[in-house]
Amino acid sequence: MTTPLWKRTCIRIAMPVLALILRAGPLHAQMPFYTDDPSVTPTKTLHIEIFDEYDGLQSCQFPAERQNTANFKVNVSPWNGLELDLDFPYLTIERAAGFEGSHGVGDIDDVGNRTE
């Protein structure tokens, strides 16, 4: 007794697809591009951006193995044509077993203003 053609076709398609699914692993990619509006924040508007970047460090950085940088950015426009900015990171360094990690607020930068 022979297998019907439709079953053989399904098996021929399903087996490679199943093999690819079972072999799948995590993908690594860069952060998406961010396009910012270059104009001043609208009046009486609070704009908050938060992003997080998690990096595996090179072996020459041992005992530090991983670094997590959470960045917070706040823009506010108290009146027309003026924008006040504040940008600060929060860093976490994860170290190898037996070494204590560290964390804290990084250098606050971009404290300033922008006008039209």
C-alpha positions in Angstrom: 0.0 0.0 0.0 1.4 3.4 -1.0 1.1 6.7 0.8 -1.1 9.2 -0.9 0.6 12.1 -2.7 -0.8 14.8 -0.4 0.6 13.1 2.7 4.0 12.7 1.1 4.0 16.4 0.1 3.0 17.5 3.6 5.8 15.4 5.2 8.3 16.8 2.7 7.3 20.4 3.7 6.7 19.8 7.4 10.0 18.0 8.2 12.3 20.9 7.2 10.1 23.4 8.8 10.0 21.4 12.0 13.8 21.1 11.9 14.2 24.8 11.6 11.8 25.5 14.4 13.6 23.1 16.8 17.0 24.5 15.9 15.9 28.2 16.4 17.7 30.2 19.0 17.8 33.8 20.3 18.6 36.4 17.7 21.0 39.3 18.4 20.4 42.7 16.8 21.2 46.3 17.2 18.9 48.9 18.8 16.3 50.2 16.4 17.1 53.6 14.8 15.4 56.4 16.6 14.3 59.5 14.6 13.8 62.5 16.8 11.8 65.6 16.0 14.5 68.4 16.0 12.1 71.1 17.0 11.6 72.4 20.6 9.1 70.4 22.7 5.6 72.0 22.6 4.8 74.5 25.4 3.7 73.0 28.7 4.6 69.5 27.5 6.7 67.0 29.5 8.5 64.5 27.3 10.1 61.4 28.9 12.3 58.8 27.2 13.5 55.6 28.9 15.7 53.0 27.2 17.7 50.1 28.4 20.8 48.5 26.9 22.2 45.2 28.1 25.7 44.3 27.0 28.0 41.3 27.4 31.5 42.6 28.1 34.8 41.4 26.4 37.0 39.0 28.3 39.6 41.7 28.9 37.1 43.4 31.2 37.1 40.4 33.6 35.8 40.1 36.4 33.1 42.3 34.9 30.9 40.2 32.6 27.8 42.1 31.8 26.7 45.8 31.9 23.1 47.1 32.0 22.6 50.8 31.2 19.1 52.2 31.8 19.0 55.8 30.5 16.3 58.3 31.5 15.8 61.6 29.6 13.3 64.3 30.5 12.5 67.3 28.3 10.1 70.0 29.4 9.0 73.3 27.8 7.8 75.8 30.4 7.0 78.4 27.7 7.1 78.9 24.0 10.5 78.5 22.3 12.4 77.1 25.4 13.2 73.5 26.2 15.0 72.2 29.4 16.7 68.9 29.2 18.0 66.4 31.8 19.7 63.1 30.8 21.0 60.5 33.3 21.9 56.8 33.1 21.7 54.2 35.8 24.5 51.6 35.4 24.7 48.0 36.7 27.9 46.0 36.4 27.5 42.2 36.9 30.7 40.4 37.8 31.9 36.8 37.9 31.0 34.6 40.9 33.0 35.6 43.9 33.2 39.3 42.9 30.7 41.9 44.1 28.8 43.7 41.4 28.2 47.5 41.4 25.4 49.9 40.4 24.5 53.5 40.6 23.6 56.7 38.8 26.1 57.6 36.1 27.2 61.1 35.0 24.2 63.4 34.6 24.7 65.1 31.2 22.8 67.2 28.7 21.6 69.5 31.5 20.8 72.5 29.3 18.3 74.3 27.2 17.4 74.7 23.6 15.6 77.6 22.0 14.0 78.1 18.6 
